[in-house]
Amino acid sequence: MQTIGTQKDSAAWIIQTWAAFMLSISMTTFGILHLPVDSWVKGFMGMGLAFSVGSTFTLAKTTRDLHETRRLTARLDEAKVEKLLLQHDPLILK
């Protein structure tokens, strides 16, 4: 039986994804700071960046939680069916 909390990604993959995230956020922030526009435009773009990052994390967490719930529900249903099949003996008629 599998445990629910098993890690399937390698350490190198996790480092690569975090590095890509940090690089993209820092380069976008650098670009916003060096735009030739007024401060209020930079602030608006910074708020948009912050909101986009926050909502992306929320969406990723919600999607992961939904997937884990469905997987757990499927495993519970499978266990119930297996229990019923073990209790049923086709040679004994009732």
Salt bridges, closest charged atoms under 4 A:
ASP65 OD2 - LYS61 NZ 2.54
ASP65 OD1 - ARG64 NH2 3.00
